[in-house]
């Protein structure tokens, strides 16, 4: 289980859950299913969830939150609810969106553990007991991950895989310890979201929970994501733009409150950048001193200056940027240095490749091309070092 300081909240709320509802404890677990035009799947997924309840002994409810479907989804759920006392339907008339539906489900649920699952069997309902047990046993959030060992994605075309990996990479900048921060399959303790200033938009509601909720620990559960069995995918360009705006909003929210895991990560990024800046001064100073004062050939001076600037950067990152995750044993420090050295060389190569491609192939002004190369290399250096050289799990 991973533990972090909880997010701090301000006084302004965009979508606060009602506190009087937060005390409800009628069921052990509420499974929230957001829907829009899911007539092909909804009866089967409700039946599957109830079968999981029966086999596991979990006293659970199924809460379908529908976005005013145009097909027979609403009628099907109404019929099922009439025959099953633990099934409820909420039909939303305005402010449509999957994330908004989930947040409304948070507020209307009648338990203290809330599970989110898609209606199209992309998320295996048979794993629900593992999520429930993880939160019941102490985790604030249990996250289904496609990208940890044991997780996978089936039947996705290359384009969608690339988009998903890109979205996940963006999310991991904010939440580096979470392997799948854009997962739609998760369970959360009610107090994490009760009163939280969630600003739901688009499809990535877990990002809102992680960025604005009050949580301290999480666990991840691997699962195999299966593309929808019936119906059509709702992924569009505006969905991707909503996601980028959401990431920016979470970053701004965290920055104004200066607390929580996202803020901690931004502090590391800034420190990493400042260390890199110090390395530039070390490099330039040594290059000048060794060439102009010591009389060395400038390429020899440059090689020495580059290596010593890498040593400078490693020391500062080890004792300052990533101090919370450092291991002071000599052998481990040597391993980290060798890893940092390799990553730095890789970053230099990336910088040169980007410079060449933009300047010589695309015709971009070479100074602008070099600036882009520096940015890409910085992103490479930070992410790889963050997850490998100074990994904390």
Number of C-alpha atoms within 10 A of each C-alpha: 14 15 14 14 14 19 24 19 20 11 6 9 13 10 15 17 22 15 12 9 15 20 14 15 14 14 16 17 26 28 26 27 24 25 25 21 18 22 22 16 19 25 16 14 20 23 13 16 21 22 14 18 20 12 11 12 11 17 15 22 26 26 27 27 25 26 22 17 17 11 13 13 21 25 13 14 22 16 11 19 18 11 10 13 10 16 20 19 18 19 14 16 10 9 10 15 18 23 21 24 27 27 24 20 26 28 20 20 26 23 23 21 27 26 28 24 23 20 25 24 19 19 23 18 21 14 16 24 16 14 25 24 15 21 22 16 9 14 23 25 30 25 27 29 26 21 19 15 11 11 14 14 14 11 10 12 8 9 8 11 14 12 12 16 14 12 19 20 18 17 21 20 20 23 21 21 20 22 21 27 28 27 23 22 27 23 30 28 23 23 17 20 24 22 19 26 22 26 19 23 20 19 22 23 28 25 24 24 23 27 29 25 26 23 25 19 17 22 20 21 19 18 22 17 21 16 16 16 11 13 12 11 9 8 11 8 8 10 15 17 12 16 22 14 14 21 21 12 15 20 16 13 21 23 16 12 13 16 16 23 24 27 23 17 18 17 15 19 20 12 17 23 17 16 20 20 13 15 22 17 12 18 22 14 14 20 24 17 14 18 17 13 10 11 11 15 12 14 11 12 20 19 13 16 23 18 15 16 23 21 16 17 26 25 15 19 23 20 14 15 24 20 14 11 15 19 15 11 8 9 10 12 17 11 12 21 19 14 17 23 18 14 21 23 15 15 22 17 14 19 22 17 14 21 24 18 14 19 17 13 10 11 11 15 12 14 11 13 22 20 14 16 24 19 14 15 23 21 15 19 21 20 18 18 20 22 14 15 23 21 15 15 9
